Amino acid sequence: MIDGLSHGLGGGALALLAVVVGVAAFVQGTSGLGFALVVAPVVGMVAPDLLPVFLLASMIPLNLYVAWRERAALDLRGARWISAARLAATPAGLALLWAVPARHLGVVVGAATVLAAVVSLAAPAFTPGRAAYLGAGAVTALTETATGVGGPPLALVYQHRPPAELRSTVAVCFLVGEVASLGLLFATGQGRPDQVWPALLLLPVLVLGVRLSRLTHHRVDAAKLRITVLVFAAVSGTVLLVGV
């Protein structure tokens, strides 16, 4: 039963994913980003066939929880513009997935992860406006639908806003995009039920991680945690590129 639910993953690979998912859920629950950046390169190394469905399915309960917990800080205006662009550009993300052979998806995930981390680390402070919201939504649609990694464009827009505003708004935008991307992937045959089972199997670990973030998200230095996540993403993405 476990082998069927785990998409053929060995015990060691499944245990590694469980640890990574739990840690990543804690990180995103605390800082507002990081789940896909932490998990995607690892999935790309041990089970690339699960991408992007596994990531998208895993993040739905995570972002539901964070959005509800931080609902009082939501930037509704920004979320509307980002989500509108996100929905409009989702088919382009599907086209990108079609254009990339399955054997090269790990390269794309690694490159997208490294690029996103470097841009996030280097970007200067700015005050977001409508153009920034629309741009972030469009880029997120491309990268998240194709690879499951979509947080950095949103983090760039909100990185200098209060942490609660970043967490709540990014979570809501993720939710809209994840549902849209999964719906389109399954409607076009690019998504399969067996890619969702591992996410369901690891749901208790994800819940534990995000629940633990409730105890620390007001106390942890989110800025330092963000830097740690981005450095880890750059390193793991590079390992994935070199490995493939």
N, C-alpha and C positions, 0 to 999 in steps of 0.2 A: 504493500500500500504506500509506504513512504517513498519507495523508488518511483512509483507512478506519479505521486504528487510532486516529487522533486525534479521532474523533467529529466530523469536519468542522472541526476547529480550524485556523485559519490558522497559518502559520509563526511569525508574531510572537507570537500568543497561546500557542502551544505552547512557544516558547522562554521566555516569561514564566512559564508554569506550571512548566517545568523548573527555573528558577532558584528560584522560590518553594518548590517541593517540596524541593529540596536544602537550602535554608536552614532550612526548617521541620523537616526531619528532623534536622539538626544541633542545632537549638534543643531539640527534644523529647528527643533523646538525651542532651543535657547537663543540662536542667533538669527533665525529666519531664512537661512539658506544652508546649503552644504550636502543635503541628502544625495542628490544625483551626482554631485561632484565626487563624493566619497564612494558611492556604490557603483556607479557606471564603469569605472576602469576595472574594478574587481570582477564584476559580472562579465565584462568584455574579455577577461583573461580565463575565467573558469567556465562560463556558459554563454558565449556571445549570441547564441540563437534565442536567448530570452529577451534581448533588446529589440525595441524599446518598451515592449508591452509590460514586462515585469516591473520596470521602474515606474511607469505611469500608473499601473494598478496599485503598487505599494504606496505611492504618494497621496492617493485619494483619501484614505482614512487619516493619514498624518496631517494633511492640510485642512481637512474638516475640523479636526480637533484644535489646531492652532488658530484657525479663523474664528472659531467660536470663543476660544479663550481670550483672544485679543480684540474682539469685535468692537469694543468702544474706541479703539484707536484707528479704525479703518479709514483710509483716504478714498472715499467713494468716487470722487471725481477722477482721480488717477486710475483707479481700478476699472472704471467704465471705459476710458480711452484705451487702456492697455488690452482689456478683454475684447473690445471691438476689433482692434488690429490683429489680435491673436486669432480670433475666429476667422477673420477674412483671409489670413495667410496660412491657415492650417493645410489647405490642399497643396500649397507649394512645398510644405514640409513632407507631405506624403509623396510628392513627385521626386523629392530629393532621395527619399528612402528607396523608391523604385529604381532610381538611377545608380544606386550604390550596390554592387554585388554583395551578397551575404558574406563572402569570404573577406571582404574589405571593410566590413562594418566596424571591426575593432580599430582599424586605422583611423576611420572617421571619428569614432568616439574618443580615441586618444588625442587626436589633433584638436577636436572641439574642446576637450577638457583643458588641455594645456593653453590654448588660445584664450579661452574664457578666464582662466585663472590669471594669466599674465595681464590681460586687459583690465580685469578687476583690481589687480594690485597697483597698476600704473595710472589708472584714471584719476584726473584731478577732481576736486570738489566743484559742483555746479548746482544751480537751482533748476529742477526739472520743469518743463512746460509741455504743451500739447505735442510738439514734435518729438520730444524725448519719450513720452508715453507711447506714441504710435510706433516709433522706431523700436522700442524695447519689446512691444507686443509682437511686432512682425518678426523680429529676429528670434524671439523665443519660440514662435510657431514653427519656424524652420528647424531649429536645433532640437527642440523637445520632441516634436513629432518624429523626426528621423532617428534620434539617438537616445532620447529620454533626458538629455541635459539641457535645461532651459533657464536655470536660476540666475546666472551671472548678468544678463541684460537687465533683469528686474532689480537685482542687487545694486547695479551701477546707478540706477535711477534713484533708489531710496537709501543708498549707503550713508548719506549724511543727514538722514532724518532720524527722529527718535526710534529706538529699537522696536518698541511696540507697534509703531506705525509701519515699519518695514515688515515685521513678522505678519501682521494681520493682512496687509494689502497684498504682499507677495503670495500668501496662502490662498486668498480669494482668487487672484489671477491664475495661480496654478490650478485650482479646482476647475475653473471654467475651461482652461486649456486641456487639462488631462481628460476630462469627460469628452470634449470635442475630438481630441486626437484618438482616443480609444475607440469612440464610435466610428470614426472614419476608417481606422485601421481594420476593424472587424467587418465593416460594411464592404470593404474592398478586398477582403481576403488576406490582408497583410498581418492581421492579428489572429491568433489561435487560442482556444481555451486552455491548452496545455501550457501556454506561456504565463497564464494567470495563476495556476495552481501553486507554484512556489511562493508567490506573494501571499496567498492565503495561508500557506503552511507557516510562513514566517511572521504572520500578523501578530501573534502574542509577543514576539520579541520587539517588533516595532512599537506596539502599544506600551510595553515596559519602558522603552527608551524615551518616548515622547512624554510619558507620565513622569519620569524622573526629571525631565527638563522643567516641569512645573515647580519643582523644589529649588531650582537654581537659576531660572532665567532672569530673575530680578537681581541676582548677585554676581553672576559670571560676567566678566568683562567681554562683552560681545565683540568689541573691536579686535581684541587679541585673539579671540576664538576664530573670528573671520579670517585673520591672517594665517592662522594655523591650518584652517580648512583649505584655503587657497594654495598654500605651499604643498600640502599633502596632495591636492588635486593635480598640481603641476608635476610633482614627482611621479605619482601613480599613472598619470596620462602618458608621461615620457616612457615609463616602463612598458606600458601597453604598446606604444609605438615601436619601441625597440624589440619587444617580444614577438611582434607580428612581422 
